[in-house]
Amino acid sequence: MSTVNFSVPENVKQTFNAVFEGQNKSAIIAELMLEAVEREERKQRSREAYKNIVARRKHAPKITENKFRTARAAGRS
């Protein structure tokens, strides 16, 4: 197992220790770190998806609003 050292404000440390008193703090920190990694990976996937959508829109066929409304109405029937 690895050791990681981080500096945090004293009030954060005190609050963390109070809230998680009697619990395995190393396990809690490890779980929080994994959640942060997963959250960042989701953000990156979201940004990539957005970039892909914007790139594809540049090559999408252009239609008039009237054609769009007609197609939408036909799809609802």
N, C-alpha and C positions, 0 to 999 in steps of 0.2 A: 504494500500500500504506500502511496506517496503522501508527502506532507506539503501543504500549500500555505503560504503566509500572506495575509491581506491586511492592510491597514483600514480600519473603519472608525468612524466617529465614536467616541466613548459612549454617548447616549444610545447609539445603535447596539453596541455590544451589551450594555446593561439591559436594554429592553429585550434583546434576543435571549440573553441568559435567564431573565425573569420569566419570559413566556415559555421557554423550552426547558425549564428547570427539571432535573431528574431524567431527562431524555438523552439519547445518544446524539449529541450535537454534530459530531462528524458525519453521521448518517444523514442528518437533516440538511447540512450544508451540501453534501454530495447530491442529494435529491434536488435541492434548489438549483445547483449548478446544472444538472441535467435538464431541468425545466427551462432554464435560461437558454441553454443550447438549442433545445427543441423550438422555443419561441423564436430565436434568431433564424433558425433554419426555415421556419414557416414564413417569416418576413421575407427572407431571400427568395423562397419559391413564389411568394406573392408578387414581389418586384419583377421577377423573371416572367411570370405569367402576364403581368401588365405590359411589360416591354414587348412580349410576343403578340399580344392583342393589338397594341398600337402599330407594330410593324405590319401585321396582317391587314389592318384597316387601310393602310396606304395602297394596297393592291386590290382591295375589295371593289366590286363593281358599284358604280354610282347609280342610284335610282332616285326618281322624283318622290316627293312626299305623297303625291296622288297614287303612284304605283305601290308604294309601301302600304298605304291605307287599304288599297284594293286587295293586296296579297294578304294582309292581316285579316280583313273581313272574310276572305275566302277560306282562310285557315280556321276561322271560328265556326264556319258553317258545317 
